[in-house]
Amino acid sequence: MKNQNNVQLDERQMQIRAKTTLVALTFALISLIVATAVRIMQTDDIGWEFWVMLGIILIMAVGDRFFGDIEEPKDMLGRPLPLGNNKEDRAKRIKNYALESGIFALACAVMDILLIATGKDDVTDMELAEMLFPNLDKVVTVAITAVIAFVTMFVISFIFEYVIGEKYKVKKYNALLAKLDAEENEE
């Protein structure tokens, strides 16, 4: 007779639990982003929400790095990215990095516009736009601010996406596959 209290999870149950945890964590991060944005707009203080959000992200990064298995690199829709070193596969990965960076940059530009719309004119990009184009209408200056925010965040995000994606995820995953293949060939 089997001990019912010591039942181990099978792989499907572990995947379901991991997906449920990911959905809950995504909800928590989105809630913290909204709460932080509201706090910044109301008080100019980032508050505890920002630090909790940063802590979650750091714990996830450290956990993936030190405790997790290496997973196949995926795009933002969960589809596997091509892993080859040929020109076509690299181009597909770079296109994915650009798309993810574009979405992030767009969110940052929208956040800048929302901050300006709520009276927070001390946005750094707004100051830069006013310095570069001092005699423009407020609407045009806000549009230029959004463009500056988008371009700046796109470039920064793309660099991070590329470095992490190519130099860490793809390279490490391919090295793991090569190691597993070598171990299999030895047996």
trRosetta pair geometry for C-beta under 8 A, 3 or more apart (Angstrom, degrees):
i j d omega theta_ij theta_ji phi_ij phi_ji
2 7 7.9 64 150 -88 120 85
3 6 4.6 28 103 28 118 107
3 7 8.0 -154 102 -50 68 64
4 7 6.2 -10 -165 -40 45 111
9 13 4.2 -130 -163 92 96 123
9 14 4.9 120 126 -58 126 83
9 17 7.0 -34 -155 -3 157 141
10 13 5.3 92 54 12 67 104
10 14 7.1 -131 101 -6 33 93
11 14 5.6 -57 -148 37 32 112
11 15 6.4 33 155 -20 66 104
12 15 5.7 -54 -149 35 33 111
12 16 6.4 33 153 -18 66 104
13 16 5.7 -52 -147 36 33 111
13 17 6.3 32 153 -17 65 106
14 17 5.7 -54 -146 39 31 111
14 18 6.2 33 153 -21 65 107
15 18 5.6 -53 -144 37 31 112
15 19 6.3 30 156 -18 65 106
16 19 5.9 -55 -147 38 29 109
16 20 6.3 29 154 -18 64 108
17 20 5.8 -54 -146 38 30 112
17 21 6.3 32 154 -19 64 107
18 21 5.7 -55 -148 37 30 112
18 22 6.3 33 152 -21 64 106
19 22 5.5 -53 -147 35 32 114
19 23 6.5 34 154 -19 65 102
20 23 5.8 -51 -149 34 32 111
20 24 6.4 30 153 -16 64 106
21 24 5.7 -56 -148 39 32 110
21 25 6.1 30 154 -18 66 109
22 25 5.7 -55 -142 39 30 110
22 26 6.2 34 155 -22 64 105
23 26 5.7 -52 -146 35 29 113
23 27 6.5 32 153 -19 62 104
24 27 5.7 -53 -151 35 32 113
24 28 6.4 32 151 -19 65 105
25 28 5.5 -51 -146 36 34 113
25 29 6.3 33 154 -18 66 104
25 56 6.9 167 -160 -175 100 128
25 60 7.7 116 176 -81 148 129
26 29 5.8 -53 -146 37 31 109
26 30 6.3 29 156 -16 65 106
27 30 5.9 -56 -146 38 29 108
27 31 6.2 29 154 -19 64 108
28 31 5.7 -56 -148 38 29 113
28 32 6.3 28 154 -18 64 108
28 56 7.0 179 110 -111 121 163
29 32 5.7 -55 -146 38 31 110
29 33 6.3 35 153 -23 65 103
29 53 6.2 100 -137 -136 72 92
29 56 6.3 -147 -85 99 95 148
29 57 7.8 91 -118 -63 124 88
30 33 5.6 -50 -147 33 33 113
30 34 6.5 30 154 -15 64 104
31 34 5.9 -56 -150 38 31 109
31 35 6.1 28 154 -17 66 109
32 35 5.6 -53 -140 41 32 111
32 36 6.0 34 158 -21 66 106
32 49 4.8 173 -157 -175 81 95
32 50 7.7 153 167 -79 104 28
32 52 5.9 -135 -127 88 139 106
32 53 4.2 171 130 -73 139 106
32 56 7.7 157 18 14 163 141
33 36 5.9 -55 -146 37 26 110
33 37 6.3 27 154 -19 62 107
33 53 6.7 111 -64 -120 63 150
34 37 5.7 -55 -147 36 30 111
34 38 6.3 29 155 -18 65 106
35 38 5.8 -54 -147 37 31 111
35 39 6.3 31 154 -19 64 107
35 47 7.8 -101 138 89 95 139
35 49 4.5 -159 102 -120 114 159
36 39 5.7 -54 -146 37 31 111
36 40 6.3 32 155 -20 65 105
36 46 6.2 5 -155 -163 101 72
36 47 6.6 -161 -118 57 68 105
36 49 4.4 -152 -68 101 82 122
36 50 4.9 104 -124 -68 130 79
36 53 6.6 -54 -37 -6 142 147
37 40 5.8 -53 -146 35 30 110
37 41 6.3 27 156 -16 64 108
37 111 6.7 -113 -122 -136 121 106
37 114 7.5 16 -177 105 123 141
38 41 5.8 -58 -148 39 30 109
38 42 6.1 15 158 -10 66 114
39 42 6.0 -66 -142 45 28 102
39 43 5.7 -37 -178 36 68 110
39 45 6.2 -72 157 79 104 75
39 46 6.9 85 103 -162 122 21
39 47 4.5 -56 164 0 162 141
39 49 6.4 160 3 25 144 130
40 43 7.3 -80 -118 58 15 68
40 44 6.5 43 -161 -114 56 26
40 45 7.2 -147 -100 60 50 31
40 46 6.3 16 -80 -97 96 54
40 115 7.4 -42 122 -109 115 110
40 120 7.8 23 141 -96 90 164
41 114 7.4 -62 -88 137 131 98
41 115 6.5 -140 -96 -115 87 66
41 118 4.9 0 -155 110 114 162
41 120 6.5 -110 -125 -29 63 133
43 47 7.5 79 69 -51 133 111
44 120 7.6 160 -90 -119 90 116
46 49 7.5 -132 159 61 68 81
46 50 4.0 -18 162 -4 110 153
46 51 7.8 107 121 -31 112 78
47 50 6.1 118 68 4 62 95
47 51 8.0 -127 117 6 45 92
48 51 5.6 -61 -156 41 47 109
48 52 6.1 46 150 -21 77 105
49 52 5.8 -57 -149 37 31 110
49 53 6.2 32 153 -19 66 108
50 53 5.7 -57 -150 37 29 113
50 54 6.2 27 153 -17 65 108
51 54 5.6 -50 -143 39 33 112
51 55 6.2 39 153 -23 64 105
52 55 5.5 -53 -148 36 30 115
52 56 6.5 34 153 -22 64 101
53 56 5.9 -51 -151 31 30 111
53 57 6.6 27 153 -15 63 106
54 57 5.8 -56 -150 38 32 111
54 58 6.2 29 154 -17 67 108
55 58 5.8 -57 -144 39 30 109
55 59 6.1 30 158 -19 66 107
56 59 5.9 -56 -146 37 28 110
56 60 6.3 29 155 -19 63 106
57 60 5.8 -55 -150 36 29 112
57 61 6.4 28 153 -18 64 107
58 61 5.6 -55 -147 37 33 111
58 62 6.1 27 157 -14 68 107
59 62 5.9 -55 -142 42 30 107
59 63 5.9 32 156 -21 65 110
60 63 5.7 -56 -143 39 26 113
60 64 6.2 27 158 -19 63 106
61 64 5.9 -54 -147 36 27 109
61 65 6.2 24 155 -18 62 112
62 65 5.6 -59 -146 39 30 112
62 66 5.9 -11 171 13 69 114
62 67 8.0 47 129 3 67 100
63 66 6.8 -74 -130 52 20 82
63 67 5.0 -42 -160 43 63 117
63 68 5.9 68 141 -29 73 107
64 67 7.6 -30 -59 55 9 74
64 68 4.5 -34 -133 32 44 140
65 68 7.5 55 13 36 19 96
68 71 7.5 -40 153 -20 119 97
70 172 5.8 -144 -131 130 141 106
70 173 5.5 -175 153 -96 121 69
70 176 5.0 -178 62 -30 146 162
71 74 7.5 -35 131 -12 113 105
71 173 7.7 -41 97 -102 28 119
72 80 5.1 -18 135 -126 129 107
72 81 7.7 -178 156 38 86 72
72 83 7.4 -85 -152 -61 92 130
72 173 6.1 103 -116 -153 46 146
73 80 7.2 91 82 -156 54 64
73 81 4.6 -40 108 38 101 120
73 83 7.1 137 38 -91 108 92
73 93 7.8 29 118 -125 141 115
73 165 6.5 97 -153 -151 143 80
73 169 4.3 97 -86 145 117 126
73 170 5.6 -40 -7 -73 151 70
73 173 6.0 -129 -19 -8 91 154
74 77 7.9 -123 161 70 102 49
74 78 5.3 -4 167 -151 142 32
74 79 6.1 147 -158 71 90 29
74 80 5.6 -58 -101 -96 77 38
74 81 6.2 -176 -115 -16 19 85
75 78 7.2 -48 69 19 66 17
75 79 5.1 -4 36 58 107 86
75 81 5.8 121 -47 -70 79 91
75 96 4.8 -113 -112 -142 105 129
75 99 7.8 18 -160 71 115 132
75 100 7.7 -155 -160 -54 75 114
76 96 7.7 172 -5 -169 84 95
76 99 7.5 -132 12 110 125 110
76 100 5.5 153 -43 -97 125 102
76 103 7.6 -14 -29 33 176 156
80 83 7.9 -44 166 -34 105 99
81 92 6.9 166 -160 117 81 104
81 93 5.3 72 -179 -101 128 89
81 96 6.1 -101 -111 19 117 167
81 165 7.8 -20 79 -164 175 114
81 170 7.3 -78 98 -88 127 106
82 88 7.4 -37 111 114 166 83
82 89 3.7 -129 121 -135 123 93
82 92 5.1 66 24 68 121 139
82 93 6.6 -117 60 -47 81 92
83 89 6.7 -47 59 -176 17 140
83 170 5.9 175 -139 -147 75 92
83 173 6.4 -101 -130 100 131 122
83 174 5.9 165 171 -75 114 98
83 177 7.9 86 141 1 155 154
84 88 7.6 20 76 69 127 84
84 89 3.8 148 60 -7 90 161
84 90 7.8 -93 94 -33 72 70
85 89 7.0 -12 -17 68 8 128
85 90 7.0 31 -159 -51 38 109
86 89 5.2 87 59 14 78 102
86 90 7.1 -152 92 -3 36 92
87 90 6.0 -62 -147 41 28 108
87 91 6.1 30 156 -23 66 110
88 91 5.7 -56 -147 35 29 113
88 92 6.5 29 154 -19 64 104
89 92 5.8 -53 -150 34 33 111
89 93 6.5 30 153 -16 65 105
90 93 5.7 -56 -149 38 34 110
90 94 6.2 33 153 -20 68 107
90 166 7.9 44 -136 -113 91 118
91 94 5.7 -53 -144 38 30 111
91 95 6.3 36 154 -22 63 105
92 95 5.7 -51 -148 34 30 114
92 96 6.6 33 151 -19 62 104
93 96 5.5 -54 -154 35 35 114
93 97 6.5 35 149 -19 67 102
93 165 6.2 168 176 149 113 131
93 166 6.9 119 131 -79 141 87
93 170 6.9 -1 -129 -67 159 146
94 97 5.5 -49 -147 35 36 112
94 98 6.3 37 152 -20 65 104
94 162 7.1 25 -118 -108 77 102
95 98 5.7 -53 -149 36 31 113
95 99 6.5 34 152 -21 64 104
96 99 5.7 -52 -147 34 32 112
96 100 6.4 28 157 -14 65 106
96 165 7.8 167 92 -143 110 158
97 100 6.0 -57 -147 40 30 108
97 101 6.1 29 154 -18 65 111
97 158 6.0 94 143 -145 103 71
97 161 3.9 151 -152 127 96 124
97 162 5.2 82 -178 -70 163 68
97 165 5.6 -129 -83 18 116 157
98 101 5.7 -57 -144 41 29 111
98 102 6.1 35 154 -25 64 107
98 158 6.2 22 -101 -116 58 116
99 102 5.6 -53 -146 33 28 114
99 103 6.6 28 156 -17 63 103
100 103 5.9 -52 -150 34 32 110
100 104 6.5 30 152 -15 64 107
100 157 7.4 -142 116 154 81 118
100 161 5.7 152 81 -118 121 146
101 104 5.7 -56 -148 40 33 111
101 105 6.0 32 154 -19 68 109
101 153 7.9 173 -177 131 80 72
101 154 5.2 90 146 -152 105 63
101 157 3.9 156 -134 105 86 110
101 158 4.1 15 -103 -68 169 73
101 161 5.4 -115 -58 1 103 145
102 105 5.7 -54 -141 39 29 110
102 106 6.2 33 157 -22 63 106
102 154 6.1 27 -93 -120 51 110
103 106 5.7 -52 -147 34 29 113
103 107 6.6 32 152 -19 62 104
104 107 5.8 -55 -154 34 32 112
104 108 6.6 31 150 -17 65 105
104 153 6.3 -138 121 151 90 113
104 154 7.7 148 76 -96 88 51
104 157 4.7 164 81 -127 139 161
105 108 5.6 -53 -150 36 35 112
105 109 6.3 35 152 -20 67 104
105 149 7.5 154 -172 131 77 70
105 150 4.7 82 154 -156 108 60
105 151 7.5 90 -166 -46 138 12
105 152 7.8 157 -135 69 106 52
105 153 4.0 159 -117 92 75 101
105 154 3.8 -6 -69 -63 159 76
105 157 6.0 -138 -52 22 89 139
106 109 5.7 -53 -146 36 32 111
106 110 6.3 33 154 -18 65 105
106 150 6.4 31 -85 -121 47 104
107 110 5.8 -54 -147 38 30 111
107 111 6.4 35 151 -22 64 105
108 111 5.5 -52 -149 34 32 114
108 112 6.6 36 151 -20 64 101
108 149 5.3 -155 125 163 97 106
108 150 7.1 161 76 -91 97 45
108 153 4.1 132 50 -56 158 171
109 112 5.6 -49 -152 32 34 113
109 113 6.6 33 150 -17 64 103
109 146 4.4 74 -172 -162 106 78
109 147 7.6 56 -129 -61 131 19
109 149 4.4 151 -99 92 67 114
109 150 4.2 2 -61 -62 136 87
109 153 7.2 -142 -41 32 78 133
110 113 5.6 -53 -150 37 35 112
110 114 6.3 36 151 -19 66 105
110 146 7.8 50 -67 -135 36 110
111 114 5.6 -53 -147 37 32 112
111 115 6.4 35 153 -21 65 104
111 149 7.9 -153 62 173 83 149
112 115 5.7 -54 -149 35 31 112
112 116 6.4 28 154 -16 65 106
112 123 5.4 115 -149 -170 89 154
112 125 5.6 -14 -143 50 148 136
112 126 7.3 175 -178 -42 108 94
112 145 5.9 -153 146 142 131 106
112 146 6.1 176 81 -98 121 60
112 149 4.4 -146 -10 -66 154 165
113 116 5.7 -55 -148 39 32 110
113 117 6.1 33 153 -21 66 109
113 142 6.4 82 -122 177 82 107
113 145 7.5 146 -79 95 67 111
113 146 5.5 17 -60 -86 108 113
114 117 5.5 -53 -141 37 31 113
114 118 6.4 20 160 -11 64 108
115 118 6.1 -65 -149 42 27 102
115 120 4.1 -64 174 70 86 127
115 123 5.3 117 100 -70 131 124
116 119 7.9 110 180 -16 29 8
116 120 6.4 -89 -80 70 30 70
116 121 6.1 66 -134 -98 75 56
116 123 5.9 -66 -65 5 89 138
116 126 5.9 147 -95 -80 119 140
116 142 5.6 168 122 -123 158 106
116 145 6.7 104 -55 94 152 158
120 123 6.1 82 123 -44 93 90
121 126 5.8 -134 -169 127 61 155
122 126 7.4 171 173 64 4 124
122 127 7.1 20 -157 -50 47 114
123 126 4.2 83 68 2 94 111
123 127 7.1 -167 89 -9 48 82
123 145 6.6 76 97 -168 128 134
124 127 5.6 -53 -151 35 35 113
124 128 6.4 35 151 -18 66 104
125 128 5.5 -52 -149 37 35 114
125 129 6.3 36 152 -20 66 104
125 145 4.6 111 123 -159 102 80
125 146 7.9 111 132 -59 143 21
125 148 4.5 166 -156 93 106 119
125 149 4.6 -41 -81 -61 170 88
125 152 7.2 -143 -96 15 115 143
126 129 5.7 -52 -146 36 31 111
126 130 6.3 29 155 -16 64 107
126 141 7.0 65 -151 149 77 103
126 142 7.3 -5 -113 -104 100 57
126 145 4.6 6 -86 -111 62 140
127 130 5.9 -56 -146 39 29 109
127 131 6.2 30 154 -21 64 108
128 131 5.6 -56 -147 36 30 112
128 132 6.2 22 158 -13 66 109
128 145 7.7 129 62 -113 88 73
128 148 5.9 171 89 -175 128 164
129 132 6.0 -58 -142 41 29 105
129 133 6.1 -31 175 39 66 101
129 136 8.0 -73 156 53 96 136
129 141 5.1 133 128 -164 123 76
129 142 7.9 148 101 -73 163 17
129 144 4.2 139 -140 102 123 112
129 145 4.5 -91 -12 -69 150 73
129 148 5.9 -142 -63 -7 98 142
130 133 7.1 -78 -127 68 21 64
130 134 6.2 56 173 -111 63 55
130 141 5.9 37 -78 -152 73 133
131 134 7.0 7 -141 -72 18 87
132 144 7.5 -146 74 158 121 142
133 136 4.6 18 140 -14 113 127
133 140 7.6 -96 126 123 144 109
133 141 6.6 -164 87 -102 111 81
133 144 6.2 132 31 -17 141 178
136 140 4.4 -107 169 88 118 122
136 141 5.0 149 91 -58 113 86
136 144 7.3 69 87 -4 164 139
137 140 4.6 86 61 10 86 105
137 141 6.9 -154 92 -8 42 89
138 141 5.5 -57 -146 38 31 114
138 142 6.3 33 154 -21 66 103
139 142 5.7 -51 -149 34 31 111
139 143 6.5 33 150 -19 63 104
140 143 5.5 -51 -150 36 34 114
140 144 6.4 34 151 -18 66 103
141 144 5.7 -51 -146 37 32 111
141 145 6.3 41 149 -24 63 103
142 145 5.3 -49 -149 32 33 118
142 146 6.6 36 151 -21 64 100
143 146 5.7 -50 -152 32 33 112
143 147 6.6 32 150 -18 64 103
144 147 5.5 -51 -149 36 36 113
144 148 6.3 38 151 -20 67 104
145 148 5.7 -53 -147 36 30 111
145 149 6.3 30 154 -17 65 106
146 149 5.7 -54 -146 38 30 111
146 150 6.2 32 154 -21 65 107
147 150 5.7 -54 -146 36 30 112
147 151 6.2 24 159 -15 66 107
148 151 6.1 -57 -144 39 27 105
148 152 6.0 24 160 -17 64 113
149 152 6.0 -60 -143 40 25 109
149 153 6.0 11 166 -7 64 114
150 153 6.4 -67 -143 45 22 100
150 154 5.9 25 159 -24 63 112
151 154 5.7 -56 -143 35 26 113
151 155 6.4 23 160 -17 63 106
152 155 6.2 -61 -154 34 25 106
152 156 6.4 16 156 -10 64 111
153 156 5.7 -55 -141 43 34 109
153 157 5.7 31 161 -17 69 113
154 157 6.0 -61 -141 43 23 107
154 158 5.9 24 161 -22 64 111
155 158 5.9 -55 -142 35 24 110
155 159 6.5 27 158 -20 61 105
156 159 6.0 -57 -155 32 28 110
156 160 6.7 21 153 -11 63 108
157 160 5.8 -59 -150 41 33 108
157 161 6.0 34 154 -20 69 109
158 161 5.5 -52 -140 39 31 113
158 162 6.0 31 159 -20 66 108
159 162 6.0 -57 -146 37 25 109
159 163 6.2 19 159 -14 63 110
160 163 6.0 -58 -141 40 28 106
160 164 5.9 16 165 -8 66 113
161 164 6.3 -63 -140 46 21 101
161 165 5.5 15 164 -14 63 121
162 165 5.9 -59 -133 44 20 106
162 166 5.6 -5 178 5 63 117
162 167 7.9 55 135 -5 63 96
163 166 6.8 -59 -124 49 16 91
163 167 5.2 -25 -169 26 57 126
163 168 7.2 48 139 -9 63 102
164 167 7.1 -44 -88 54 10 86
164 168 5.0 -36 -157 35 49 128
164 169 6.4 46 148 -15 69 103
165 168 7.2 36 -5 50 6 84
165 169 5.3 -38 -142 39 39 121
165 170 6.2 38 157 -16 64 105
166 169 7.6 15 -23 49 11 82
166 170 5.5 -25 -133 35 37 126
166 171 6.8 54 155 -27 50 101
167 170 7.9 39 -8 48 14 90
167 171 5.8 -11 -163 4 28 137
168 171 6.6 -26 -86 44 3 103
168 172 5.8 -6 173 -10 49 121
169 172 6.2 -65 -140 40 16 104
169 173 6.1 11 164 -16 60 113
170 173 5.9 -58 -143 39 26 108
170 174 6.2 23 160 -15 63 110
171 174 6.0 -58 -147 39 26 108
171 175 6.3 27 154 -20 63 108
172 175 5.6 -54 -147 36 31 113
172 176 6.5 34 153 -21 64 104
173 176 5.7 -52 -151 34 32 112
173 177 6.5 33 152 -18 65 104
174 177 5.6 -51 -147 36 34 112
174 178 6.4 36 153 -20 65 104
175 178 5.7 -52 -148 36 32 113
175 179 6.3 35 152 -21 64 105
176 179 5.6 -54 -148 35 32 113
176 180 6.3 30 154 -17 66 105
177 180 5.8 -54 -145 38 31 109
177 181 6.2 33 154 -19 65 106
178 181 5.7 -54 -147 37 30 113
178 182 6.3 32 153 -21 64 105
179 182 5.7 -54 -149 35 30 112
179 183 6.4 29 153 -17 64 106
180 183 5.7 -53 -147 38 32 111
180 184 6.3 34 153 -21 65 106
181 184 5.6 -55 -147 36 31 112
181 185 6.3 29 155 -18 65 107
182 185 5.8 -56 -147 37 30 110
182 186 6.6 34 152 -25 63 104
183 186 5.7 -52 -151 29 33 114
183 187 7.0 34 154 -24 62 101
184 187 6.1 -53 -158 25 35 111
